[in-house]
Amino acid sequence: MSKAATPLLARPLTAEGFAPFGDVLRVPQDVGTRTSFDSALASLKPQTPASLSLILAAPSLARPVPVSIIERHRLTSQSFLPMATTRWLVVVVPDAADGSPDLASAVAFLPAPGEGITLKPGMWHAPLTVLDEPAPFAIFMWRDFGPDDEDFADISPFAVAL
């Protein structure tokens, strides 16, 4: 059966399950404790400036959630940090042998409240998808707005069940 006929089922976000794609970002639970999330942060393009963006993301209200476009940043990681308690969806797609997205291996995750992620450089992913209401996010990456900054892939649309 194709992904269009059978929605991909989103699973809870865990550090172990997400490890092939990047890091899960969680605020420490003990006051005064700091946790650093450096392993997936990377800019593979020297001299590219860091970029911090703030966005009020519009929700996707369709269920199952449609995915019709994916993107990647070949030479930089990208971090998404919710700035309010909100439900959101992360869809990642590993590379096929030829470097194109392997849609048959797509994985969807539902972060817990307050969890963020850092995607490794080159990781195909759906755009930021919030689920219930507009939500503020901080997005960190490196950008020079050149041709290597971002790739988009034409894909056969599929859906994600929550």
Secondary structure, 3 states (H helix, E strand, C coil): CCCCCCCEECEECCHHHHCCCEEEECCCCCCCCCCCCCCCCCECCCCCCEEEEEEEECECCCCCEEEEEEEECCCECEEEEECCCCCEEEEEECECCCCCECHHHCEEEECCCCCEEEECCCCEECCCEECCCCEEEEEEEECCCCCCCCEEEEEEEEEEEC
